């Protein structure tokens, strides 16, 4: 198939993983399109940057394409900053097409004039020959920050970063939930309209979905308790380390009420009182009786944090669900302000 400049091509592939803000039902996950054009605007913000790219169609007409990419935070972990692309630059893009047939794309890959390929989403894989050959736009380590990060790290108390090249590390959730849905949950999921999702904009995600985040997290101590800071939405989870059953509140919240304990080197966190409509961005529901058990365990070298979450929700699942992932320690990574919706 010809991929001549200024043309629009369609290729078919199976998209096996979902992004942190789901494109399900909005973009065509089975149809990757390839365009080339000139950047005419840049809106650099979370949850997703947007670009306008002017493309000449097969009839010679200039069409403005709206391009959405992975989040600012995700791009930063790949070494991509606001100024890596400028208005007036010519770029090539590959991504998911609009299900409505509009000139819109959820871009996964960008090819720069210098020949490097940029991976634009957490789930992106090299697409063009340049990227497949290893010519990728990648992050450079900040040695000064690394030195400081190694000095201040203390066991689990450090910043943990997601990595995207290993499916064991990201994403957290997969399609195994489908087979265990109850009859009522199956009906609810079938009615799901992705355009009504509260998570396409700046409303924070709930537990346990937020722990599938493609963002750094950090453990800190506060009094006798633990705090899990999550860069996405600038969230803080309070983990009560010494609490009686009678102290659990009757109120519900997005993050619920969490109590923790140590079993050897493993941090175990139990969470209940979560108020959220969906477990995942494909419309999989969750109920108010959901109970979560999380296990965080460092490896011997203390450079990997392994995670397992067990989910019990009898209203929506006929069995307990279990998902795993891990984060790595990159000493120069720091949490940054998310500032959803604001120009960064």
C-alpha positions as CSV (number, residue, x, y, z in Angstrom):
1,X,0.0,0.0,0.0
2,X,1.4,3.4,-0.9
3,X,2.0,5.9,1.9
4,X,2.8,8.9,-0.2
5,X,3.1,12.3,1.5
6,X,-0.1,14.2,2.2
7,X,-2.2,11.1,1.8
8,X,-4.6,9.3,4.2
9,X,-4.3,5.6,4.4
10,X,-6.2,3.0,6.4
11,X,-4.6,-0.1,7.9
12,X,-6.3,-2.7,10.0
13,X,-4.9,-4.1,13.3
14,X,-6.2,-5.4,16.6
15,X,-5.7,-2.9,19.5
16,X,-5.0,-5.2,22.4
17,X,-4.7,-2.7,25.2
18,X,-6.7,0.4,26.4
19,X,-5.3,3.8,27.3
20,X,-5.8,5.3,30.7
21,X,-8.6,7.5,29.5
22,X,-10.5,5.0,27.4
23,X,-11.1,5.6,23.7
24,X,-13.6,2.8,23.6
25,X,-16.7,3.7,21.6
26,X,-15.3,7.0,20.4
27,X,-12.4,5.9,18.2
28,X,-12.1,2.9,16.0
29,X,-9.7,0.6,17.8
30,X,-9.5,-1.8,14.8
31,X,-8.6,0.8,12.2
32,X,-5.3,2.6,12.4
33,X,-5.0,5.5,10.0
34,X,-1.9,7.3,8.8
35,X,-1.8,11.0,7.9
36,X,0.8,13.6,7.2
37,X,0.4,17.4,7.5
38,X,1.5,20.6,9.1
39,X,0.9,21.5,12.8
40,X,-1.3,24.6,13.1
41,X,-2.1,24.6,16.8
42,X,-0.9,23.1,20.1
43,X,-2.9,22.8,23.3
44,X,-0.6,21.2,25.9
45,X,-2.7,20.1,28.9
46,X,-3.9,17.1,30.9
47,X,-5.7,14.8,30.6
48,X,-4.7,14.9,26.9
49,X,-2.8,17.4,24.7
50,X,-4.5,18.3,21.4
51,X,-3.0,19.4,18.1
52,X,-4.5,20.7,14.9
53,X,-2.8,19.3,11.8
54,X,-3.8,20.5,8.3
55,X,-3.8,17.6,5.8
56,X,-4.4,17.7,2.1
57,X,-6.9,15.0,1.1
58,X,-7.0,13.0,-2.1
59,X,-9.0,15.8,-3.9
60,X,-6.4,18.5,-3.0
61,X,-8.6,20.1,-0.3
62,X,-6.9,21.2,3.0
63,X,-8.6,19.6,6.0
64,X,-8.0,20.5,9.6
65,X,-7.6,17.3,11.7
66,X,-8.1,17.3,15.5
67,X,-5.4,15.2,17.1
68,X,-5.6,13.8,20.6
69,X,-2.6,12.1,22.3
70,X,-1.6,10.5,25.5
71,X,-1.4,12.6,28.7
72,X,1.2,15.2,29.4
73,X,2.4,13.1,32.3
74,X,2.7,9.9,30.2
75,X,4.6,11.8,27.5
76,X,6.9,13.2,30.1
77,X,8.0,9.7,31.0
78,X,8.9,9.2,27.4
79,X,11.0,12.4,27.4
80,X,8.4,14.4,25.4
81,X,7.9,18.0,26.5
82,X,5.7,20.8,25.3
83,X,8.1,22.1,22.8
84,X,9.1,18.9,21.1
85,X,6.8,19.9,18.3
86,X,6.0,23.4,17.1
87,X,3.4,25.1,15.0
88,X,4.6,24.9,11.4
89,X,6.3,21.6,11.7
90,X,5.4,18.8,9.3
91,X,4.7,15.5,11.0
92,X,3.4,12.1,10.2
93,X,0.8,10.5,12.5
94,X,-0.7,7.1,13.0
95,X,-3.6,6.4,15.3
96,X,-7.2,5.4,15.8
97,X,-9.8,7.0,13.5
98,X,-13.1,8.6,14.6
99,X,-16.1,6.2,14.7
100,X,-18.2,9.1,13.4
101,X,-16.1,9.5,10.3
102,X,-14.8,12.9,11.4
103,X,-11.3,14.3,10.8
104,X,-10.2,13.3,14.2
105,X,-7.5,10.9,15.5
106,X,-6.4,9.4,18.8
107,X,-2.7,9.5,17.8
108,X,-0.4,6.7,18.9
109,X,2.7,7.4,16.9
110,X,4.4,10.5,15.4
111,X,7.3,10.5,12.9
112,X,9.5,13.6,13.1
113,X,11.5,15.2,10.3
114,X,14.7,14.0,11.9
115,X,13.6,10.4,11.5
116,X,12.8,9.6,15.1
117,X,9.5,8.0,16.0
118,X,7.6,9.3,19.1
119,X,5.4,7.0,21.1
120,X,2.4,9.1,22.1
121,X,0.5,6.8,24.4
122,X,1.3,4.4,27.2
123,X,0.1,1.5,25.0
124,X,2.0,2.7,21.9
125,X,4.4,0.3,20.1
126,X,6.9,1.3,17.4
127,X,5.0,1.5,14.1
128,X,7.3,2.9,11.3
129,X,10.6,1.2,10.3
130,X,12.6,3.9,12.1
131,X,10.9,3.0,15.4
132,X,11.1,-0.7,14.8
133,X,14.8,-0.2,14.3
134,X,15.1,1.5,17.7
135,X,15.3,5.2,16.4
136,X,12.9,6.5,19.1
137,X,12.4,9.8,20.9
138,X,13.4,8.8,24.5
139,X,13.9,10.4,27.9
140,X,17.4,11.3,29.1
141,X,18.2,10.6,32.7
142,X,18.8,13.6,35.0
143,X,21.9,12.6,36.9
144,X,21.6,15.4,39.6
145,X,18.0,14.3,40.4
146,X,19.1,10.7,40.4
147,X,21.7,11.4,43.0
148,X,19.1,13.2,45.2
149,X,16.6,10.4,44.6
150,X,19.0,7.7,45.8
151,X,19.9,9.8,48.9
152,X,16.3,10.2,50.0
153,X,14.8,6.8,49.1
154,X,13.8,4.7,52.2
155,X,12.3,1.4,51.5
156,X,8.8,1.8,49.9
157,X,9.0,5.5,50.6
158,X,10.0,6.8,47.2
159,X,8.6,7.6,43.8
160,X,7.6,4.6,41.7
161,X,7.2,4.9,37.9
162,X,5.1,3.0,35.4
163,X,6.9,1.4,32.4
164,X,5.1,0.7,29.2
165,X,7.1,-1.8,27.2
166,X,6.2,-4.8,29.4
167,X,2.6,-5.9,29.5
168,X,3.2,-7.4,33.0
169,X,3.8,-3.8,34.2
170,X,1.0,-2.0,32.3
171,X,-1.9,-1.9,31.9
172,X,-3.5,-3.3,35.1
173,X,-6.9,-4.4,33.8
174,X,-7.8,-6.8,31.0
175,X,-10.8,-8.5,29.4
176,X,-10.9,-11.3,32.0
177,X,-13.7,-9.4,33.7
178,X,-16.2,-10.1,30.9
179,X,-16.6,-13.8,31.7
180,X,-17.4,-13.3,35.3
181,X,-20.0,-10.5,35.0
182,X,-23.4,-11.2,36.7
183,X,-26.5,-11.0,34.6
184,X,-27.5,-7.6,35.9
185,X,-23.9,-6.2,35.3
186,X,-24.0,-7.6,31.7
187,X,-27.2,-5.6,31.1
188,X,-25.6,-2.4,32.6
189,X,-22.5,-2.7,30.6
190,X,-24.4,-3.3,27.4
191,X,-26.2,0.1,27.9
192,X,-22.9,1.9,28.5
193,X,-22.5,5.1,26.4
194,X,-18.8,6.1,26.4
195,X,-19.7,9.7,25.7
196,X,-21.2,9.9,29.2
197,X,-18.1,8.7,30.9
198,X,-17.1,10.9,33.9
199,X,-13.5,10.1,33.2
200,X,-13.1,11.7,29.7
201,X,-12.5,15.1,31.3
202,X,-11.2,16.2,34.6
203,X,-13.2,14.2,37.1
204,X,-10.8,12.0,39.2
205,X,-11.1,8.2,38.9
206,X,-12.2,6.0,41.8
207,X,-10.7,3.0,43.4
208,X,-9.7,0.6,42.1
209,X,-9.4,2.1,38.6
210,X,-7.0,4.8,39.7
211,X,-4.4,2.1,40.6
212,X,-4.2,1.2,36.9
213,X,-2.9,4.8,36.3
214,X,-0.1,5.4,33.8
215,X,1.5,7.9,36.1
216,X,4.0,7.9,38.9
217,X,3.0,7.2,42.5
218,X,4.8,8.0,45.8
219,X,4.6,6.6,49.3
220,X,5.1,9.0,52.2
221,X,4.4,8.9,55.9
222,X,2.0,11.1,57.7
223,X,1.9,10.6,61.5
224,X,1.4,6.9,62.0
225,X,-0.4,6.5,58.6
226,X,0.7,6.1,55.0
227,X,-0.1,8.3,52.0
228,X,-0.1,7.1,48.5
229,X,0.2,10.1,46.2
230,X,-0.9,9.6,42.6
231,X,0.2,12.1,40.1
232,X,-3.0,11.6,38.1
233,X,-5.5,14.2,39.3
234,X,-3.0,15.1,42.2
235,X,-4.8,12.5,44.3
236,X,-3.8,11.4,47.8
237,X,-4.9,8.1,49.3
238,X,-4.9,7.9,53.1
239,X,-4.0,4.5,54.4
240,X,-4.9,4.1,58.1
241,X,-2.3,1.9,59.7
242,X,-4.0,1.6,63.2
243,X,-7.8,1.6,63.1
244,X,-10.5,-0.3,64.8
245,X,-13.6,-1.6,62.9
246,X,-15.8,0.9,64.7
247,X,-13.7,3.8,63.3
248,X,-14.7,3.0,59.7
249,X,-17.1,5.8,58.5
250,X,-20.5,5.3,57.1
251,X,-19.8,7.7,54.2
252,X,-18.7,6.7,50.8
253,X,-16.1,8.3,48.5
254,X,-14.2,7.8,45.3
255,X,-11.2,6.4,47.1
256,X,-13.1,4.8,49.9
257,X,-11.7,4.0,53.4
258,X,-8.4,2.1,53.5
259,X,-6.6,0.4,56.3
260,X,-3.2,-1.1,56.0
261,X,-0.8,-3.5,57.8
262,X,2.6,-5.0,57.2
263,X,3.0,-8.7,56.8
264,X,6.8,-9.1,56.7
265,X,7.9,-7.0,53.7
266,X,4.4,-6.8,52.1
267,X,2.1,-3.9,52.6
268,X,-1.5,-5.1,52.7
269,X,-4.3,-2.5,52.2
270,X,-8.0,-3.3,52.5
271,X,-10.5,-0.8,51.1
272,X,-14.2,-0.5,51.3
273,X,-16.9,2.3,51.2
274,X,-16.1,3.1,47.5
275,X,-18.7,5.1,45.6
276,X,-18.2,4.8,41.8
277,X,-20.3,3.7,38.8
278,X,-17.7,1.9,36.7
279,X,-14.7,-0.3,37.4
280,X,-13.1,0.4,34.0
281,X,-13.5,2.7,31.0
282,X,-15.4,0.1,28.9
283,X,-18.4,0.5,31.1
284,X,-17.8,-2.5,33.4
285,X,-19.8,-1.6,36.5
286,X,-18.9,-1.7,40.1
287,X,-21.2,-1.6,43.2
288,X,-21.1,0.0,46.7
289,X,-20.4,-3.3,48.3
290,X,-17.1,-3.7,46.5
291,X,-14.2,-4.7,48.7
292,X,-10.5,-4.5,47.7
293,X,-7.4,-6.2,49.0
294,X,-4.1,-4.8,47.7
295,X,-0.6,-6.1,48.2
296,X,2.6,-4.1,47.6
297,X,5.9,-5.9,47.7
298,X,9.4,-4.6,46.7
299,X,11.9,-6.9,45.1
300,X,15.2,-7.6,46.8
301,X,17.0,-4.9,44.9
302,X,14.3,-2.4,45.9
303,X,14.0,-1.1,42.3
304,X,10.6,-2.8,41.5
305,X,7.3,-2.6,43.4
306,X,5.0,-5.5,42.6
307,X,1.3,-5.0,43.0
308,X,-1.7,-7.4,43.3
309,X,-5.3,-6.3,43.8
310,X,-8.2,-8.6,44.6
311,X,-11.7,-7.3,43.9
312,X,-14.8,-8.7,45.5
313,X,-18.1,-7.3,44.2
314,X,-20.9,-9.9,44.4
315,X,-23.4,-7.5,42.7
316,X,-21.4,-7.4,39.5
317,X,-19.0,-10.3,39.5
318,X,-19.6,-14.0,40.1
319,X,-16.1,-14.5,41.4
320,X,-13.2,-12.6,43.0
321,X,-11.1,-10.8,40.4
322,X,-7.3,-10.5,40.6
323,X,-5.1,-8.2,38.6
324,X,-1.3,-7.5,38.8
325,X,1.2,-5.0,37.6
326,X,4.4,-3.4,38.8
327,X,6.2,-0.1,39.0
328,X,10.0,0.6,38.8
329,X,12.2,3.0,40.6
330,X,13.8,5.6,38.4
331,X,15.6,7.9,40.9
332,X,15.3,11.1,38.9
333,X,11.5,10.9,38.5
334,X,9.4,13.3,40.7
335,X,5.7,13.8,40.9
336,X,4.5,16.9,39.1
337,X,1.3,18.9,39.3
338,X,-1.4,17.4,37.1
339,X,-3.5,20.6,36.9
340,X,-6.2,18.9,34.7
341,X,-7.7,21.2,32.0
342,X,-5.1,23.9,32.4
343,X,-2.5,24.9,29.9
344,X,0.9,23.5,31.2
